[in-house]
Amino acid sequence: MLHIKDSKIVDIKTNKEVKLRGVNLAGWLMMEGYILGGRNIPESEFKRRFKKVNGEVALKEFEYYFRKNFINQKDIEYIKKLGFNCVRVPFHWKIADEEIIWLDEVIKWCEQNKIYCILDMHSVPGSQNGDWHSDPVKISKSLFWDKKNFHKKYYELWDLISKRYKDKEIIAGYDIMNEPVIREKNWAKILAGVYNNVIEIIRKNSDNHIIFVEGNLWATQYDFLNYLDFKNHKNIAISIHFYYPVDFTFNLDHSLKYPSKILNKYKLRSILKKYLEISKKFNMPIYVGEFGVNLRCYNSCYGEKQYLKDVISIFEEFGYHWTIWTYKTIYINVQPSGLLLYEKNPPFISRQENEFGWERYILDWKKFSKQIKTSWLSKNFSFGLIKVLLEIFNKPLDKKI
């Protein structure tokens, strides 16, 4: 099992330092619209519409085959072959509540391939930020911070997860809440209070896994660390997300190129250095849970490759652990691209239509369900950011997935 010693992550048996280098399995256990080539509507809204058009039996079939095909054991084997030693597993809170067998599966695959996993509760009951990727009841509605019944459910779920997996050495740790957003002035005390409670629950189960804590405003602000109970709670790491600047990494401003006078390695380094100072102050390791870039073209014509090369080199310089966002996506020209890309445009994707990507599944499931299921398998994806990453690390490309 991994442990923190003097701000480093070490193997508790050998006392040797372990550098976590890996990839997110995003979109699998927490569905996101753009990852599936469409608009970013909340997962629950997509499912309601799917059920209305196709019925409950079809929805259950859709969910099962999506879980089964989008990520499976072959993907973990391939990620290991690429040279990574860690996967971050973003999951909807309902997975822990209703479909925890999928967490069991990915943990088993990681054990078989000797690759660490980080369990990331990407959506919490009531939504922690109001964004589509936390599955709010309504976009911009974050109810978690206002209603204590959601806190109760959140604590119950981490109690369940902890009791179930406390002895699983392949789990590098728990990312207990993805990208919280609290607008109140006393946000730091509020966030630290929730974190202190959940950490206490986990530790009462004799569970000593590393706990990764994210800052306010999408994992960027860390004043809450002043209120964490470090006296009683050990083995805690800081998890940051780095998409600076989003207009470039998400391809929202097509005029931006890297490097430039205003966007260059010096600028990136100066921003990332502030986390190094926090690490030294609190004697905690830094883990970059998410970073990435939209791949405009394979020749990296806007400087995407150089951007990733510079960002990763800064991580290495500062000793940060990292998992890139993300393993695979159906291609879309906004937001971070996958290492693997589904670039075809069959009728059930139809990028040219008003309803495209995963929203086409709703309309075309009855006609194309067999083809849709097959399309999710990684063997039908092309190489995306894999090429860029392997060039950075000077490694050959294994073409067999």
C-alpha positions in Angstrom: 0.0 0.0 0.0 1.2 3.5 -0.7 1.9 6.0 2.1 3.1 9.6 2.4 6.4 10.2 4.0 8.1 13.6 4.1 5.9 14.9 1.3 6.7 11.9 -0.9 4.5 8.9 -1.9 6.3 5.7 -1.0 5.6 2.0 -1.0 5.0 1.2 2.6 6.8 -2.2 2.4 9.9 -1.2 0.6 10.0 2.5 1.6 10.9 3.3 -2.0 9.4 6.4 -3.6 6.6 5.9 -6.2 5.9 8.5 -8.8 2.3 8.2 -10.0 2.1 8.7 -13.8 -1.2 7.8 -15.4 -4.5 8.6 -17.2 -8.1 9.2 -16.3 -10.8 6.7 -17.3 -13.3 9.6 -17.8 -16.8 9.2 -19.2 -17.1 5.6 -18.2 -18.6 5.5 -14.7 -19.6 9.2 -14.9 -20.9 9.9 -18.4 -20.0 13.3 -19.9 -21.5 14.6 -23.1 -18.4 15.9 -24.9 -16.5 12.7 -24.1 -19.2 10.9 -26.0 -19.1 13.5 -28.9 -22.0 15.6 -27.9 -23.4 18.4 -25.8 -22.7 18.6 -22.1 -26.0 17.8 -20.6 -26.2 16.1 -17.2 -26.1 12.3 -17.2 -29.4 12.0 -15.4 -31.1 14.2 -18.0 -29.7 12.0 -20.9 -31.0 8.9 -19.2 -34.4 10.4 -18.6 -34.7 11.2 -22.3 -33.3 7.8 -23.3 -35.9 6.0 -21.1 -38.8 8.1 -22.4 -38.0 7.3 -26.0 -36.7 3.7 -25.7 -38.1 2.4 -22.4 -36.6 1.2 -19.2 -35.4 -2.2 -20.5 -33.5 -0.5 -23.3 -31.9 1.9 -20.8 -30.7 -1.0 -18.7 -29.3 -2.6 -21.8 -27.6 0.6 -22.9 -26.0 1.1 -19.4 -24.7 -2.4 -19.2 -23.1 -2.6 -22.6 -21.6 0.9 -22.2 -19.9 -0.1 -18.9 -18.8 -3.4 -20.5 -17.4 -2.0 -23.7 -16.2 1.5 -23.1 -13.5 0.4 -20.6 -12.6 -3.2 -20.0 -9.6 -5.3 -18.9 -7.9 -5.0 -22.3 -7.8 -1.2 -21.8 -6.0 -1.6 -18.4 -3.5 -4.0 -20.0 -2.9 -1.4 -22.8 -2.5 1.5 -20.4 0.1 -0.6 -18.5 1.8 -1.4 -21.8 2.1 2.3 -22.6 4.2 2.7 -19.5 1.7 4.2 -17.1 1.5 3.0 -13.5 -1.8 4.6 -12.4 -5.4 5.2 -13.5 -7.8 7.7 -12.0 -11.4 6.3 -12.0 -14.0 9.1 -12.0 -17.3 7.7 -10.8 -20.9 8.9 -10.2 -22.0 8.6 -6.6 -24.8 6.3 -7.8 -22.1 3.7 -8.9 -21.1 3.3 -5.3 -24.8 3.2 -4.3 -26.2 0.9 -7.0 -23.5 -0.5 -9.3 -20.4 -0.9 -7.2 -19.6 -4.1 -9.1 -17.9 -1.9 -11.7 -15.5 -0.5 -9.1 -14.8 -4.1 -8.0 -14.1 -4.9 -11.7 -11.6 -2.1 -12.4 -9.8 -2.8 -9.1 -9.5 -6.4 -10.0 -8.1 -5.5 -13.5 -5.6 -3.1 -11.8 -4.5 -5.9 -9.4 -4.0 -8.3 -12.3 -1.9 -5.7 -14.2 -0.1 -4.2 -11.2 -1.2 -0.7 -11.9 -2.5 1.6 -9.2 -5.9 3.1 -9.2 -7.4 6.3 -7.6 -11.1 6.2 -6.9 -12.5 9.7 -7.6 -16.0 10.5 -6.6 -16.7 12.8 -9.6 -20.3 13.5 -8.7 -21.6 13.7 -5.1 -25.2 13.6 -4.0 -26.9 16.9 -4.8 -23.9 18.1 -7.0 -20.9 19.8 -5.6 -20.5 22.4 -8.3 -23.6 22.6 -10.5 -21.7 21.6 -13.7 -22.8 18.9 -16.0 -19.9 16.6 -14.8 -21.4 16.5 -11.3 -24.9 15.6 -12.7 -26.9 18.4 -11.1 -30.7 18.4 -11.1 -30.5 21.6 -13.1 -27.3 23.2 -14.6 -25.8 25.7 -12.2 -27.7 24.2 -9.2 -25.4 22.9 -6.6 -27.5 21.5 -3.8 -24.9 19.6 -1.8 -23.7 22.6 0.2 -27.3 23.7 1.1 -28.9 20.4 2.2 -27.6 18.3 5.0 -29.3 15.1 3.8 -26.9 15.1 0.9 -24.0 15.3 3.3 -25.4 12.3 5.2 -25.6 10.3 1.9 -22.1 11.3 0.9 -20.6 10.2 4.2 -22.5 6.9 4.1 -21.1 6.2 0.6 -17.5 6.8 1.7 -18.1 4.7 4.7 -19.3 1.9 2.4 -16.4 2.3 0.0 -13.8 2.4 2.8 -15.1 -0.7 4.5 -15.2 -2.6 1.2 -11.7 -1.6 -0.1 -9.6 -0.7 3.0 -7.2 -3.7 2.5 -6.8 -3.2 -1.3 -3.2 -2.3 -1.7 -3.6 -1.6 -5.5 -5.7 1.4 -4.6 -3.3 4.4 -4.5 -6.0 6.4 -2.6 -9.3 8.1 -2.6 -10.0 11.5 -4.4 -12.9 12.2 -2.1 -14.6 15.0 -4.0 -14.0 16.3 -7.5 -13.9 20.1 -8.2 -16.0 21.5 -5.4 -17.4 25.1 -5.9 -18.5 27.1 -2.8 -19.4 30.7 -3.3 -19.7 31.7 0.4 -17.0 33.9 2.0 -16.3 31.3 4.6 -15.9 28.6 1.9 -12.5 27.4 3.4 -14.1 26.4 6.7 -17.1 24.8 5.0 -14.9 22.7 2.7 -12.5 21.7 5.4 -15.4 20.7 7.7 -16.8 18.3 5.1 -13.3 16.9 4.4 -12.5 16.5 8.1 -15.8 14.5 8.6 -15.2 12.2 5.7 -11.6 11.6 6.5 -12.6 10.7 10.1 -15.1 8.2 8.8 -12.5 6.5 6.5 -9.9 6.4 9.3 -12.4 4.9 11.8 -12.6 1.9 9.5 -8.9 1.4 9.9 -8.4 2.4 6.3 -5.1 4.1 5.8 -5.2 4.8 2.1 -3.9 8.2 0.8 -6.7 10.7 0.7 -6.5 13.3 -2.1 -8.2 16.6 -1.3 -9.2 19.1 -4.0 -9.5 22.9 -3.6 -12.4 25.2 -4.2 -13.3 26.6 -7.6 -12.6 23.5 -9.6 -9.5 22.4 -7.6 -7.6 25.7 -7.7 -7.9 27.4 -4.3 -6.3 25.8 -1.2 -6.9 28.1 1.8 -9.0 25.3 3.3 -5.8 23.5 4.2 -5.4 25.9 7.2 -8.5 24.2 8.7 -7.8 20.6 8.0 -7.2 18.4 11.1 -3.6 17.4 10.4 -3.1 16.5 14.1 -5.4 13.5 13.9 -5.5 12.9 10.1 -2.4 11.8 8.3 -1.6 10.5 4.8 -3.3 13.3 2.9 -2.2 14.7 -0.5 -3.2 17.8 -2.4 -4.9 17.2 -5.8 -4.9 20.1 -8.3 -6.3 20.4 -11.8 -4.5 22.4 -14.4 -6.2 23.5 -17.7 -4.5 26.9 -17.9 -5.6 28.7 -20.0 -9.0 27.1 -20.8 -9.4 29.2 -23.9 -6.4 27.3 -25.4 -6.7 23.9 -23.8 -10.4 23.6 -24.5 -10.0 25.2 -28.0 -12.5 28.0 -27.2 -10.4 30.7 -28.8 -9.2 29.4 -32.2 -6.7 32.3 -32.5 -4.5 31.2 -29.6 -1.3 29.3 -30.3 1.5 28.0 -28.0 4.0 29.3 -27.3 3.4 33.0 -27.6 4.5 36.2 -25.8 1.6 35.8 -23.3 1.4 32.0 -23.2 4.7 30.2 -22.7 6.6 27.9 -20.4 7.7 30.7 -18.2 4.0 31.7 -17.6 3.0 28.0 -16.9 5.9 27.5 -14.5 5.1 30.6 -12.5 1.5 29.4 -12.0 2.4 25.9 -11.1 5.1 27.0 -8.7 2.6 28.3 -6.3 1.5 24.8 -5.6 5.0 23.8 -4.9 5.1 26.5 -2.2 1.8 25.0 -0.7 3.4 21.6 -0.8 6.4 22.8 1.2 4.3 24.7 3.7 2.1 21.7 4.6 4.6 19.0 3.8 2.2 17.3 1.4 2.8 15.9 -2.1 1.1 17.4 -5.1 -1.0 15.3 -7.5 -2.3 16.8 -10.7 -5.4 14.8 -11.1 -6.4 16.4 -14.4 -4.7 18.3 -17.2 -5.0 18.0 -21.0 -5.5 19.8 -24.3 -7.7 19.6 -27.3 -5.9 18.1 -30.3 -6.6 20.3 -33.3 -4.6 18.2 -35.8 -2.0 15.4 -35.7 0.8 17.8 -36.6 0.0 19.7 -33.4 -0.5 22.8 -35.6 -1.5 25.1 -32.7 1.3 24.0 -30.4 -0.6 21.4 -28.5 2.4 19.0 -28.3 4.8 21.6 -27.1 2.2 22.7 -24.5 1.9 19.2 -23.1 5.7 18.7 -23.3 6.3 21.9 -21.3 3.5 21.2 -18.7 4.8 17.7 -18.1 8.4 18.8 -17.8 7.3 21.3 -15.1 5.5 18.6 -13.3 8.7 16.5 -13.4 10.8 19.4 -12.3 8.6 20.0 -9.2 8.1 16.3 -8.5 4.3 16.4 -9.1 2.3 13.2 -9.6 -0.1 13.3 -12.5 -2.9 11.6 -14.5 -3.8 13.1 -17.9 -7.4 13.8 -18.9 -8.4 11.5 -20.6 -8.0 8.0 -22.0 -10.6 8.1 -24.8 -13.1 10.4 -26.3 -15.4 10.5 -29.4 -13.7 13.4 -31.3 -15.1 16.8 -30.8 -13.3 20.1 -31.5 -13.7 21.5 -27.9 -12.4 20.4 -24.5 -9.5 18.0 -23.8 -9.0 15.2 -26.3 -8.5 11.5 -25.4 -5.4 9.5 -25.9 -7.7 7.5 -28.2 -10.2 9.2 -30.5 -13.3 7.9 -32.3 -13.2 9.9 -35.5 -15.8 8.2 -37.6 -19.1 9.8 -38.3 -21.8 7.1 -38.5 -25.5 7.9 -38.4 -25.5 7.4 -34.6 -22.9 10.2 -34.2 -24.0 12.6 -37.0 -21.8 15.6 -36.1 -23.6 17.6 -38.8 -27.0 17.4 -37.2 -28.6 19.6 -34.4 -28.6 16.5 -32.1 -25.2 14.8 -32.4 -22.9 12.5 -30.4 -24.5 10.7 -27.5 -27.9 12.4 -28.0 -28.1 10.5 -31.3 -28.0 7.3 -29.2 -31.5 8.2 -27.9 -32.9 8.6 -31.5 -31.0 5.7 -33.1 -30.8 3.0 -30.4 -33.6 0.8 -31.8 -32.0 0.9 -35.3 -28.3 0.9 -34.5 -27.9 -0.6 -31.0 -25.5 -3.4 -32.2 -23.3 -0.9 -34.1 -23.3 1.5 -31.2 -22.2 -1.1 -28.7 -19.4 -2.2 -31.0 -18.3 1.4 -31.6 -17.4 1.8 -27.9 -14.6 -0.8 -28.0 -11.2 0.8 -28.0 -10.1 -1.2 -31.1 -12.4 1.1 -33.1 -10.6 4.2 -31.9 -7.7 6.0 -33.5 -4.5 7.3 -31.8 -4.9 10.8 -30.5 -2.8 12.3 -27.8 -1.0 8.9 -27.3 1.3 9.9 -30.2 2.1 13.2 -28.5 2.8 11.6 -25.1 5.0 8.8 -26.4 7.0 11.3 -28.5 7.5 13.3 -25.3 8.9 10.2 -23.5 10.6 8.9 -26.6 8.8 5.6 -26.5 7.6 3.4 -29.5 3.9 3.2 -30.3 2.3 -0.2 -29.7 -0.5 -0.3 -32.3 -2.4 -3.3 -30.8 -5.1 -2.3 -28.3 
